[in-house]
Amino acid sequence: MQCILTALKAESDPIIKHFGLKRSNSFDFPVFEDQTKDLFLIGLGVGKRKIESRIKNFIKSGKYSYVQFINIGIAGSNKDYSEIGDLLLINKIIDESSNLSYYPDILIDHKMVEGALTTVEKVADDINSHHDSLVDMEASEIFKVCSRITPIHHIAFIKIVSDHMQFEQVKLTGNVISSLITTKLEVIKTFLENFNSLLKNDQPILSQIDLDWIHNNKRQLLLTETQTKQLTDKTKYYRLKNNKLPLPDQILIKPESKVVRKRIFTDICETLTK
């Protein structure tokens, strides 16, 4: 199942029309669906406030073995970072309030430009020029909530640049937002089709030999749980792209220090994602 997440009605409307989704009567918040295609859309509203309750209520309504969440919407941008109308696939999310970073795990081949995004609590304008990439108000919370429900390689963020955070000069209307989404619908459709292939192949991606390799590296390098999860995700990425190739040689010696451990761990991850 794929579930599109949007903040604004103006973002949702062209997607709903393009994919022929119908309003569900099972929820007291906007949910649209085409069950024959296993495709859904949830309207989350602007900001973080309703994200957790709406996604959890949606998931509780049915039994889904596998689900992909795709956040599609507009984002502001530093004028030196991207042009209005550019589409980016997000590979890093920074939460401004907590200063925590999140990394969507992109396992499929694609032709989109990748970029970073900062999630803010209030609308960013030109005064906040310290934002050097994209800006939105939902992504970090979406990642936090959805990563508790599904593996992070089943979560994606597609953002279309709508403004350069200069709202005194440009009025961002619903029609303008819908038009920006509409121009990228074919790109979005192609991404959804390719992304869906991960669901179809989500029998175990890793063999027992692969799992043993991860476990042995965890033990030898004394990896934290976070590092072990990162290593597992990178190994899945490697296995999807290199189905028959062996994994890198096993680490056989315990590192002498945390600095050495971090260097070895970084080297392994870089090897897996080349």
Stockholm file with secondary structure:
# STOCKHOLM 1.0

chainA/1-274         MQCILTALKAESDPIIKHFGLKRSNSFDFPVFEDQTKDLFLIGLGVGKRKIESRIKNFIKSGKYSYVQFINIGIAGSNKDYSEIGDLLLINKIIDESSNLSYYPDILIDHKMVEGALTTVEKVADDINSHHDSLVDMEASEIFKVCSRITPIHHIAFIKIVSDHMQFEQVKLTGNVISSLITTKLEVIKTFLENFNSLLKNDQPILSQIDLDWIHNNKRQLLLTETQTKQLTDKTKYYRLKNNKLPLPDQILIKPESKVVRKRIFTDICETLTK
#=GR chainA/1-274 SS CEEEEESCHHHHHHHHHHHTCEECSSCSSCEEEETTTTEEEEECCSSSTTHHHHHHHHHHTSCCSSCEEEEEEEEEECTTTCCTTCEEEEEEEEETTTCCEECCCCCSCCCSEEEEEEECSSCCCTTCTTCCSEEESSHHHHHHHHTTTSCGGGEEEEEEEEECSCTTTCCCCHHHHHHHHHTTHHHHHHHHHHHHHHHHTCSCSSCHHHHHHHHHHHHHHTCCHHHHHHHHHHHHHHHHHCSSSCCCCCCCSCCSSHHHHHHHHHHHHHHHTC
#=GC SS_cons         CEEEEESCHHHHHHHHHHHTCEECSSCSSCEEEETTTTEEEEECCSSSTTHHHHHHHHHHTSCCSSCEEEEEEEEEECTTTCCTTCEEEEEEEEETTTCCEECCCCCSCCCSEEEEEEECSSCCCTTCTTCCSEEESSHHHHHHHHTTTSCGGGEEEEEEEEECSCTTTCCCCHHHHHHHHHTTHHHHHHHHHHHHHHHHTCSCSSCHHHHHHHHHHHHHHTCCHHHHHHHHHHHHHHHHHCSSSCCCCCCCSCCSSHHHHHHHHHHHHHHHTC
//
